[in-house]
Amino acid sequence: MKKLLVISGLFLLLFSFNAQAQSCCLPKNDKKVEKANINMQETKTVTLKVTGMTCMSCSNHVMKALEKVEGVIEPLVEYKEDRAVVTFNPKLTTVEAIIEAINKTPYKASLMEPKS
């Protein structure tokens, strides 16, 4: 009987750790709610040249840095094009803050000059 109680206790303990471990890896929906509440007329989009990216992992690194900037609504990073197109709320952040967030990674960002 004691063995059954011990086994049951261990099972419950392991089950609770598994549930907790899975909850830490679930995506947060805060950004989705923020996006839904933003009036698209209140947003700006900037295209940046991002140098130093050589693979998809590099673009993911830049994307994660941009997602941490309050006010960034939709970052799109293309490593093959050396480019990031970022839609943001100008009431919450600036182009300079977005560039600074990228420059804190191993990659460097600057405003992309329009093609003539």
N, CA, C and O atoms as CSV, one atom per row, in Angstrom:
chain,resi,resn,atom,element,x,y,z
A,1,MET,N,N,0.815,-1.186,0.000
A,1,MET,CA,C,0.000,0.000,0.000
A,1,MET,C,C,0.867,1.262,0.000
A,1,MET,O,O,0.556,2.241,-0.677
A,2,LYS,N,N,1.975,1.221,0.782
A,2,LYS,CA,C,2.875,2.367,0.816
A,2,LYS,C,C,3.495,2.601,-0.559
A,2,LYS,O,O,3.643,3.741,-0.999
A,3,LYS,N,N,3.859,1.499,-1.236
A,3,LYS,CA,C,4.455,1.628,-2.568
A,3,LYS,C,C,3.487,2.310,-3.520
A,3,LYS,O,O,3.896,3.149,-4.322
A,4,LEU,N,N,2.219,1.964,-3.443
A,4,LEU,CA,C,1.205,2.558,-4.305
A,4,LEU,C,C,1.085,4.059,-4.035
A,4,LEU,O,O,0.961,4.846,-4.974
A,5,LEU,N,N,1.120,4.457,-2.782
A,5,LEU,CA,C,1.053,5.875,-2.436
A,5,LEU,C,C,2.290,6.624,-2.923
A,5,LEU,O,O,2.182,7.736,-3.439
A,6,VAL,N,N,3.458,6.020,-2.759
A,6,VAL,CA,C,4.702,6.646,-3.207
A,6,VAL,C,C,4.689,6.795,-4.724
A,6,VAL,O,O,5.037,7.854,-5.246
A,7,ILE,N,N,4.294,5.750,-5.427
A,7,ILE,CA,C,4.247,5.795,-6.892
A,7,ILE,C,C,3.237,6.842,-7.348
A,7,ILE,O,O,3.508,7.599,-8.280
A,8,SER,N,N,2.083,6.891,-6.703
A,8,SER,CA,C,1.062,7.886,-7.052
A,8,SER,C,C,1.590,9.300,-6.808
A,8,SER,O,O,1.372,10.195,-7.625
A,9,GLY,N,N,2.268,9.497,-5.708
A,9,GLY,CA,C,2.834,10.804,-5.390
A,9,GLY,C,C,3.882,11.230,-6.402
A,9,GLY,O,O,3.902,12.382,-6.836
A,10,LEU,N,N,4.758,10.296,-6.782
A,10,LEU,CA,C,5.777,10.604,-7.791
A,10,LEU,C,C,5.139,10.938,-9.133
A,10,LEU,O,O,5.570,11.861,-9.824
A,11,PHE,N,N,4.117,10.184,-9.494
A,11,PHE,CA,C,3.424,10.426,-10.754
A,11,PHE,C,C,2.829,11.838,-10.771
A,11,PHE,O,O,2.976,12.561,-11.756
A,12,LEU,N,N,2.166,12.224,-9.696
A,12,LEU,CA,C,1.576,13.558,-9.621
A,12,LEU,C,C,2.646,14.645,-9.650
A,12,LEU,O,O,2.458,15.689,-10.275
A,13,LEU,N,N,3.754,14.402,-8.982
A,13,LEU,CA,C,4.850,15.357,-8.967
A,13,LEU,C,C,5.414,15.551,-10.371
A,13,LEU,O,O,5.599,16.684,-10.814
A,14,LEU,N,N,5.688,14.458,-11.069
A,14,LEU,CA,C,6.214,14.540,-12.429
A,14,LEU,C,C,5.212,15.192,-13.369
A,14,LEU,O,O,5.594,15.983,-14.230
A,15,PHE,N,N,3.944,14.871,-13.212
A,15,PHE,CA,C,2.909,15.447,-14.060
A,15,PHE,C,C,2.844,16.963,-13.882
A,15,PHE,O,O,2.674,17.692,-14.860
A,16,SER,N,N,2.975,17.443,-12.654
A,16,SER,CA,C,2.907,18.887,-12.411
A,16,SER,C,C,4.121,19.596,-13.007
A,16,SER,O,O,3.982,20.703,-13.527
A,17,PHE,N,N,5.311,18.985,-12.947
A,17,PHE,CA,C,6.492,19.582,-13.574
A,17,PHE,C,C,6.328,19.646,-15.082
A,17,PHE,O,O,6.714,20.635,-15.705
A,18,ASN,N,N,5.761,18.606,-15.676
A,18,ASN,CA,C,5.552,18.580,-17.115
A,18,ASN,C,C,4.590,19.688,-17.542
A,18,ASN,O,O,4.842,20.374,-18.533
A,19,ALA,N,N,3.508,19.869,-16.816
A,19,ALA,CA,C,2.533,20.909,-17.149
A,19,ALA,C,C,3.162,22.292,-17.026
A,19,ALA,O,O,2.915,23.168,-17.855
A,20,GLN,N,N,3.975,22.485,-15.993
A,20,GLN,CA,C,4.626,23.774,-15.799
A,20,GLN,C,C,5.657,24.023,-16.900
A,20,GLN,O,O,5.769,25.147,-17.389
A,21,ALA,N,N,6.400,23.011,-17.292
A,21,ALA,CA,C,7.410,23.156,-18.337
A,21,ALA,C,C,6.757,23.512,-19.665
A,21,ALA,O,O,7.297,24.320,-20.420
A,22,GLN,N,N,5.613,22.927,-19.958
A,22,GLN,CA,C,4.943,23.226,-21.214
A,22,GLN,C,C,4.381,24.639,-21.222
A,22,GLN,O,O,4.368,25.281,-22.273
A,23,SER,N,N,3.922,25.134,-20.102
A,23,SER,CA,C,3.328,26.468,-20.065
A,23,SER,C,C,4.365,27.559,-20.293
A,23,SER,O,O,4.017,28.638,-20.773
A,24,CYS,N,N,5.629,27.308,-19.963
A,24,CYS,CA,C,6.652,28.327,-20.164
A,24,CYS,C,C,6.989,28.512,-21.631
A,24,CYS,O,O,7.533,29.549,-22.012
A,25,CYS,N,N,6.682,27.549,-22.444
A,25,CYS,CA,C,7.064,27.597,-23.846
A,25,CYS,C,C,5.925,28.032,-24.762
A,25,CYS,O,O,6.124,28.154,-25.970
A,26,LEU,N,N,4.754,28.263,-24.219
A,26,LEU,CA,C,3.631,28.687,-25.040
A,26,LEU,C,C,3.799,30.150,-25.410
A,26,LEU,O,O,4.254,30.944,-24.587
A,27,PRO,N,N,3.439,30.523,-26.643
A,27,PRO,CA,C,3.572,31.925,-27.034
A,27,PRO,C,C,2.585,32.793,-26.271
A,27,PRO,O,O,1.484,32.365,-25.925
A,28,LYS,N,N,3.003,34.001,-26.025
A,28,LYS,CA,C,2.131,34.936,-25.331
A,28,LYS,C,C,1.277,35.660,-26.370
A,28,LYS,O,O,1.762,35.996,-27.450
A,29,ASN,N,N,0.032,35.896,-26.052
A,29,ASN,CA,C,-0.889,36.524,-26.983
A,29,ASN,C,C,-0.968,38.034,-26.798
A,29,ASN,O,O,-1.792,38.682,-27.443
A,30,ASP,N,N,-0.135,38.612,-25.937
A,30,ASP,CA,C,-0.188,40.045,-25.681
A,30,ASP,C,C,0.022,40.853,-26.954
A,30,ASP,O,O,-0.680,41.838,-27.183
A,31,LYS,N,N,0.978,40.448,-27.785
A,31,LYS,CA,C,1.264,41.167,-29.021
A,31,LYS,C,C,0.075,41.108,-29.970
A,31,LYS,O,O,-0.217,42.091,-30.652
A,32,LYS,N,N,-0.621,39.962,-30.026
A,32,LYS,CA,C,-1.779,39.840,-30.903
A,32,LYS,C,C,-2.876,40.802,-30.466
A,32,LYS,O,O,-3.528,41.423,-31.305
A,33,VAL,N,N,-3.080,40.926,-29.181
A,33,VAL,CA,C,-4.087,41.852,-28.668
A,33,VAL,C,C,-3.679,43.276,-28.997
A,33,VAL,O,O,-4.509,44.087,-29.408
A,34,GLU,N,N,-2.396,43.582,-28.816
A,34,GLU,CA,C,-1.898,44.917,-29.116
A,34,GLU,C,C,-2.109,45.238,-30.588
A,34,GLU,O,O,-2.552,46.337,-30.923
A,35,LYS,N,N,-1.797,44.289,-31.478
A,35,LYS,CA,C,-1.980,44.498,-32.909
A,35,LYS,C,C,-3.439,44.750,-33.250
A,35,LYS,O,O,-3.742,45.603,-34.084
A,36,ALA,N,N,-4.334,44.029,-32.622
A,36,ALA,CA,C,-5.758,44.170,-32.915
A,36,ALA,C,C,-6.285,45.533,-32.487
A,36,ALA,O,O,-7.233,46.040,-33.087
A,37,ASN,N,N,-5.695,46.131,-31.469
A,37,ASN,CA,C,-6.168,47.411,-30.950
A,37,ASN,C,C,-5.533,48.619,-31.633
A,37,ASN,O,O,-5.914,49.753,-31.342
A,38,ILE,N,N,-4.584,48.404,-32.524
A,38,ILE,CA,C,-3.886,49.504,-33.179
A,38,ILE,C,C,-4.639,49.907,-34.440
A,38,ILE,O,O,-4.989,49.066,-35.267
A,39,ASN,N,N,-4.879,51.194,-34.571
A,39,ASN,CA,C,-5.445,51.732,-35.799
A,39,ASN,C,C,-4.293,51.844,-36.798
A,39,ASN,O,O,-3.286,52.491,-36.510
A,40,MET,N,N,-4.432,51.229,-37.954
A,40,MET,CA,C,-3.328,51.189,-38.918
A,40,MET,C,C,-2.952,52.583,-39.419
A,40,MET,O,O,-1.845,52.770,-39.924
A,41,GLN,N,N,-3.844,53.561,-39.292
A,41,GLN,CA,C,-3.501,54.923,-39.692
A,41,GLN,C,C,-2.530,55.555,-38.704
A,41,GLN,O,O,-1.870,56.544,-39.026
A,42,GLU,N,N,-2.440,54.997,-37.519
A,42,GLU,CA,C,-1.545,55.521,-36.490
A,42,GLU,C,C,-0.162,54.883,-36.549
A,42,GLU,O,O,0.692,55.190,-35.718
A,43,THR,N,N,0.070,54.010,-37.505
A,43,THR,CA,C,1.352,53.312,-37.572
A,43,THR,C,C,2.247,53.907,-38.647
A,43,THR,O,O,1.793,54.617,-39.544
A,44,LYS,N,N,3.512,53.602,-38.530
A,44,LYS,CA,C,4.502,53.960,-39.546
A,44,LYS,C,C,5.262,52.697,-39.903
A,44,LYS,O,O,5.338,51.755,-39.115
A,45,THR,N,N,5.818,52.692,-41.094
A,45,THR,CA,C,6.641,51.572,-41.541
A,45,THR,C,C,7.979,52.122,-42.002
A,45,THR,O,O,8.041,53.111,-42.732
A,46,VAL,N,N,9.040,51.472,-41.568
A,46,VAL,CA,C,10.384,51.882,-41.952
A,46,VAL,C,C,11.103,50.674,-42.539
A,46,VAL,O,O,10.926,49.545,-42.082
A,47,THR,N,N,11.917,50.931,-43.562
A,47,THR,CA,C,12.736,49.881,-44.159
A,47,THR,C,C,14.185,50.152,-43.785
A,47,THR,O,O,14.713,51.238,-44.026
A,48,LEU,N,N,14.817,49.148,-43.194
A,48,LEU,CA,C,16.191,49.281,-42.720
A,48,LEU,C,C,17.110,48.323,-43.453
A,48,LEU,O,O,16.717,47.212,-43.808
A,49,LYS,N,N,18.333,48.766,-43.673
A,49,LYS,CA,C,19.374,47.874,-44.186
A,49,LYS,C,C,20.027,47.236,-42.971
A,49,LYS,O,O,20.476,47.928,-42.057
A,50,VAL,N,N,20.076,45.911,-42.970
A,50,VAL,CA,C,20.675,45.180,-41.848
A,50,VAL,C,C,21.830,44.359,-42.406
A,50,VAL,O,O,21.618,43.466,-43.227
A,51,THR,N,N,23.041,44.655,-41.970
A,51,THR,CA,C,24.215,43.950,-42.484
A,51,THR,C,C,24.692,42.900,-41.489
A,51,THR,O,O,24.488,43.025,-40.281
A,52,GLY,N,N,25.329,41.866,-42.023
A,52,GLY,CA,C,25.920,40.822,-41.195
A,52,GLY,C,C,25.107,39.551,-41.105
A,52,GLY,O,O,25.583,38.559,-40.554
A,53,MET,N,N,23.886,39.551,-41.633
A,53,MET,CA,C,23.049,38.345,-41.567
A,53,MET,C,C,23.447,37.392,-42.690
A,53,MET,O,O,23.595,37.798,-43.843
A,54,THR,N,N,23.618,36.121,-42.336
A,54,THR,CA,C,24.018,35.125,-43.334
A,54,THR,C,C,23.059,33.947,-43.438
A,54,THR,O,O,23.194,33.119,-44.339
A,55,CYS,N,N,22.093,33.861,-42.530
A,55,CYS,CA,C,21.190,32.705,-42.542
A,55,CYS,C,C,19.867,33.057,-41.868
A,55,CYS,O,O,19.688,34.152,-41.335
A,56,MET,N,N,18.949,32.098,-41.908
A,56,MET,CA,C,17.631,32.292,-41.310
A,56,MET,C,C,17.732,32.507,-39.796
A,56,MET,O,O,16.943,33.256,-39.221
A,57,SER,N,N,18.683,31.863,-39.168
A,57,SER,CA,C,18.869,32.036,-37.731
A,57,SER,C,C,19.239,33.483,-37.403
A,57,SER,O,O,18.813,34.025,-36.383
A,58,CYS,N,N,20.030,34.098,-38.270
A,58,CYS,CA,C,20.393,35.505,-38.079
A,58,CYS,C,C,19.147,36.384,-38.129
A,58,CYS,O,O,18.967,37.261,-37.284
A,59,SER,N,N,18.292,36.148,-39.115
A,59,SER,CA,C,17.079,36.960,-39.227
A,59,SER,C,C,16.156,36.722,-38.033
A,59,SER,O,O,15.488,37.650,-37.579
A,60,ASN,N,N,16.110,35.499,-37.523
A,60,ASN,CA,C,15.310,35.216,-36.326
A,60,ASN,C,C,15.851,35.971,-35.113
A,60,ASN,O,O,15.083,36.450,-34.279
A,61,HIS,N,N,17.173,36.074,-35.021
A,61,HIS,CA,C,17.805,36.808,-33.924
A,61,HIS,C,C,17.394,38.283,-33.971
A,61,HIS,O,O,17.049,38.874,-32.947
A,62,VAL,N,N,17.435,38.865,-35.167
A,62,VAL,CA,C,17.031,40.262,-35.332
A,62,VAL,C,C,15.543,40.418,-35.030
A,62,VAL,O,O,15.133,41.378,-34.378
A,63,MET,N,N,14.743,39.473,-35.506
A,63,MET,CA,C,13.294,39.521,-35.286
A,63,MET,C,C,12.971,39.511,-33.792
A,63,MET,O,O,12.117,40.272,-33.337
A,64,LYS,N,N,13.643,38.660,-33.035
A,64,LYS,CA,C,13.400,38.591,-31.590
A,64,LYS,C,C,13.788,39.899,-30.905
A,64,LYS,O,O,13.108,40.344,-29.980
A,65,ALA,N,N,14.873,40.510,-31.356
A,65,ALA,CA,C,15.280,41.797,-30.782
A,65,ALA,C,C,14.226,42.862,-31.071
A,65,ALA,O,O,13.919,43.685,-30.208
A,66,LEU,N,N,13.677,42.848,-32.274
A,66,LEU,CA,C,12.655,43.833,-32.637
A,66,LEU,C,C,11.354,43.608,-31.876
A,66,LEU,O,O,10.677,44.565,-31.500
A,67,GLU,N,N,11.010,42.359,-31.651
A,67,GLU,CA,C,9.768,42.045,-30.931
A,67,GLU,C,C,9.810,42.518,-29.481
A,67,GLU,O,O,8.763,42.691,-28.858
A,68,LYS,N,N,11.000,42.727,-28.942
A,68,LYS,CA,C,11.138,43.202,-27.562
A,68,LYS,C,C,10.953,44.717,-27.445
A,68,LYS,O,O,10.793,45.238,-26.341
A,69,VAL,N,N,10.973,45.421,-28.569
A,69,VAL,CA,C,10.826,46.874,-28.546
A,69,VAL,C,C,9.343,47.215,-28.408
A,69,VAL,O,O,8.527,46.838,-29.248
A,70,GLU,N,N,9.010,47.928,-27.344
A,70,GLU,CA,C,7.612,48.326,-27.148
A,70,GLU,C,C,7.189,49.242,-28.289
A,70,GLU,O,O,7.867,50.225,-28.590
A,71,GLY,N,N,6.078,48.920,-28.915
A,71,GLY,CA,C,5.569,49.726,-30.016
A,71,GLY,C,C,5.799,49.102,-31.372
A,71,GLY,O,O,5.163,49.501,-32.348
A,72,VAL,N,N,6.699,48.125,-31.459
A,72,VAL,CA,C,6.886,47.417,-32.730
A,72,VAL,C,C,5.698,46.486,-32.910
A,72,VAL,O,O,5.405,45.656,-32.050
A,73,ILE,N,N,5.020,46.637,-34.042
A,73,ILE,CA,C,3.811,45.872,-34.300
A,73,ILE,C,C,4.106,44.666,-35.174
A,73,ILE,O,O,3.675,43.550,-34.884
A,74,GLU,N,N,4.850,44.906,-36.253
A,74,GLU,CA,C,5.129,43.799,-37.160
A,74,GLU,C,C,6.521,43.934,-37.763
A,74,GLU,O,O,6.727,44.750,-38.661
A,75,PRO,N,N,7.475,43.151,-37.284
A,75,PRO,CA,C,8.799,43.152,-37.907
A,75,PRO,C,C,8.885,42.059,-38.971
A,75,PRO,O,O,8.445,40.931,-38.749
A,76,LEU,N,N,9.443,42.396,-40.105
A,76,LEU,CA,C,9.682,41.420,-41.168
A,76,LEU,C,C,11.159,41.525,-41.522
A,76,LEU,O,O,11.611,42.573,-41.984
A,77,VAL,N,N,11.909,40.460,-41.314
A,77,VAL,CA,C,13.355,40.480,-41.542
A,77,VAL,C,C,13.688,39.485,-42.641
A,77,VAL,O,O,13.299,38.319,-42.575
A,78,GLU,N,N,14.420,39.960,-43.664
A,78,GLU,CA,C,14.806,39.121,-44.800
A,78,GLU,C,C,16.327,39.120,-44.912
A,78,GLU,O,O,16.926,40.098,-45.359
A,79,TYR,N,N,16.943,38.015,-44.503
A,79,TYR,CA,C,18.409,37.987,-44.499
A,79,TYR,C,C,18.989,38.008,-45.905
A,79,TYR,O,O,20.062,38.574,-46.113
A,80,LYS,N,N,18.310,37.408,-46.872
A,80,LYS,CA,C,18.833,37.393,-48.248
A,80,LYS,C,C,18.859,38.792,-48.857
A,80,LYS,O,O,19.689,39.091,-49.716
A,81,GLU,N,N,17.950,39.636,-48.408
A,81,GLU,CA,C,17.857,41.003,-48.925
A,81,GLU,C,C,18.601,42.008,-48.037
A,81,GLU,O,O,18.663,43.193,-48.363
A,82,ASP,N,N,19.166,41.539,-46.916
A,82,ASP,CA,C,19.798,42.437,-45.934
A,82,ASP,C,C,18.843,43.560,-45.537
A,82,ASP,O,O,19.208,44.736,-45.532
A,83,ARG,N,N,17.603,43.168,-45.203
A,83,ARG,CA,C,16.582,44.182,-44.992
A,83,ARG,C,C,15.631,43.791,-43.866
A,83,ARG,O,O,15.353,42.615,-43.634
A,84,ALA,N,N,15.147,44.816,-43.177
A,84,ALA,CA,C,14.077,44.647,-42.190
A,84,ALA,C,C,13.020,45.709,-42.471
A,84,ALA,O,O,13.331,46.894,-42.590
A,85,VAL,N,N,11.782,45.274,-42.574
A,85,VAL,CA,C,10.657,46.189,-42.744
A,85,VAL,C,C,9.866,46.126,-41.443
A,85,VAL,O,O,9.339,45.075,-41.076
A,86,VAL,N,N,9.789,47.249,-40.755
A,86,VAL,CA,C,9.215,47.268,-39.411
A,86,VAL,C,C,8.034,48.237,-39.364
A,86,VAL,O,O,8.169,49.424,-39.660
A,87,THR,N,N,6.881,47.702,-38.985
A,87,THR,CA,C,5.703,48.533,-38.745
A,87,THR,C,C,5.635,48.788,-37.243
A,87,THR,O,O,5.737,47.861,-36.440
A,88,PHE,N,N,5.462,50.061,-36.875
A,88,PHE,CA,C,5.506,50.407,-35.458
A,88,PHE,C,C,4.543,51.545,-35.143
A,88,PHE,O,O,4.065,52.248,-36.033
A,89,ASN,N,N,4.276,51.702,-33.856
A,89,ASN,CA,C,3.439,52.787,-33.357
A,89,ASN,C,C,4.367,53.932,-32.964
A,89,ASN,O,O,5.125,53.796,-32.004
A,90,PRO,N,N,4.329,55.067,-33.685
A,90,PRO,CA,C,5.251,56.164,-33.386
A,90,PRO,C,C,4.992,56.841,-32.039
A,90,PRO,O,O,5.819,57.623,-31.570
A,91,LYS,N,N,3.850,56.544,-31.417
A,91,LYS,CA,C,3.586,57.085,-30.080
A,91,LYS,C,C,4.366,56.322,-29.013
A,91,LYS,O,O,4.570,56.820,-27.905
A,92,LEU,N,N,4.805,55.099,-29.357
A,92,LEU,CA,C,5.479,54.248,-28.374
A,92,LEU,C,C,6.968,54.057,-28.635
A,92,LEU,O,O,7.716,53.741,-27.709
A,93,THR,N,N,7.410,54.240,-29.869
A,93,THR,CA,C,8.832,54.041,-30.172
A,93,THR,C,C,9.233,54.914,-31.352
A,93,THR,O,O,8.397,55.552,-31.991
A,94,THR,N,N,10.531,54.924,-31.622
A,94,THR,CA,C,11.072,55.732,-32.721
A,94,THR,C,C,11.914,54.853,-33.626
A,94,THR,O,O,12.273,53.730,-33.274
A,95,VAL,N,N,12.222,55.388,-34.803
A,95,VAL,CA,C,13.109,54.674,-35.726
A,95,VAL,C,C,14.470,54.478,-35.068
A,95,VAL,O,O,15.092,53.426,-35.216
A,96,GLU,N,N,14.922,55.482,-34.349
A,96,GLU,CA,C,16.228,55.397,-33.683
A,96,GLU,C,C,16.260,54.266,-32.661
A,96,GLU,O,O,17.263,53.561,-32.549
A,97,ALA,N,N,15.172,54.090,-31.918
A,97,ALA,CA,C,15.111,53.006,-30.926
A,97,ALA,C,C,15.105,51.645,-31.606
A,97,ALA,O,O,15.682,50.687,-31.091
A,98,ILE,N,N,14.463,51.558,-32.749
A,98,ILE,CA,C,14.424,50.301,-33.501
A,98,ILE,C,C,15.818,49.964,-34.021
A,98,ILE,O,O,16.267,48.823,-33.916
A,99,ILE,N,N,16.499,50.964,-34.581
A,99,ILE,CA,C,17.869,50.759,-35.073
A,99,ILE,C,C,18.789,50.365,-33.917
A,99,ILE,O,O,19.621,49.469,-34.058
A,100,GLU,N,N,18.639,51.028,-32.789
A,100,GLU,CA,C,19.469,50.722,-31.614
A,100,GLU,C,C,19.264,49.279,-31.144
A,100,GLU,O,O,20.221,48.609,-30.755
A,101,ALA,N,N,18.022,48.806,-31.182
A,101,ALA,CA,C,17.736,47.420,-30.767
A,101,ALA,C,C,18.461,46.431,-31.668
A,101,ALA,O,O,18.984,45.425,-31.189
A,102,ILE,N,N,18.497,46.707,-32.964
A,102,ILE,CA,C,19.214,45.818,-33.891
A,102,ILE,C,C,20.713,45.931,-33.659
A,102,ILE,O,O,21.419,44.923,-33.667
A,103,ASN,N,N,21.202,47.143,-33.452
A,103,ASN,CA,C,22.640,47.348,-33.266
A,103,ASN,C,C,23.175,46.729,-31.974
A,103,ASN,O,O,24.385,46.557,-31.827
A,104,LYS,N,N,22.291,46.396,-31.042
A,104,LYS,CA,C,22.717,45.690,-29.830
A,104,LYS,C,C,22.949,44.207,-30.098
A,104,LYS,O,O,23.512,43.506,-29.257
A,105,THR,N,N,22.522,43.727,-31.255
A,105,THR,CA,C,22.793,42.354,-31.679
A,105,THR,C,C,24.105,42.378,-32.460
A,105,THR,O,O,24.693,43.448,-32.615
A,106,PRO,N,N,24.578,41.247,-32.951
A,106,PRO,CA,C,25.811,41.260,-33.749
A,106,PRO,C,C,25.650,41.904,-35.134
A,106,PRO,O,O,26.611,41.958,-35.900
A,107,TYR,N,N,24.455,42.388,-35.459
A,107,TYR,CA,C,24.174,42.924,-36.791
A,107,TYR,C,C,24.039,44.440,-36.707
A,107,TYR,O,O,23.795,44.986,-35.631
A,108,LYS,N,N,24.196,45.112,-37.833
A,108,LYS,CA,C,24.138,46.575,-37.852
A,108,LYS,C,C,23.023,47.037,-38.775
A,108,LYS,O,O,22.842,46.511,-39.874
A,109,ALA,N,N,22.273,48.040,-38.301
A,109,ALA,CA,C,21.131,48.558,-39.054
A,109,ALA,C,C,21.330,50.029,-39.377
A,109,ALA,O,O,21.962,50.774,-38.628
A,110,SER,N,N,20.770,50.427,-40.517
A,110,SER,CA,C,20.742,51.832,-40.915
A,110,SER,C,C,19.525,52.032,-41.806
A,110,SER,O,O,18.971,51.073,-42.345
A,111,LEU,N,N,19.117,53.288,-41.955
A,111,LEU,CA,C,17.989,53.567,-42.836
A,111,LEU,C,C,18.355,53.183,-44.258
A,111,LEU,O,O,19.451,53.486,-44.731
A,112,MET,N,N,17.446,52.525,-44.927
A,112,MET,CA,C,17.693,52.120,-46.306
A,112,MET,C,C,17.317,53.282,-47.214
A,112,MET,O,O,16.219,53.832,-47.123
A,113,GLU,N,N,18.234,53.640,-48.076
A,113,GLU,CA,C,17.981,54.720,-49.025
A,113,GLU,C,C,17.041,54.216,-50.111
A,113,GLU,O,O,17.220,53.110,-50.622
A,114,PRO,N,N,16.029,55.026,-50.470
A,114,PRO,CA,C,15.123,54.584,-51.536
A,114,PRO,C,C,15.858,54.480,-52.863
A,114,PRO,O,O,16.737,55.286,-53.169
A,115,LYS,N,N,15.481,53.465,-53.650
A,115,LYS,CA,C,16.105,53.292,-54.967
A,115,LYS,C,C,15.566,54.351,-55.910
A,115,LYS,O,O,14.370,54.644,-55.928
A,116,SER,N,N,16.489,54.926,-56.707
A,116,SER,CA,C,16.037,55.953,-57.646
A,116,SER,C,C,15.956,55.442,-59.052
A,116,SER,O,O,15.590,56.188,-59.960
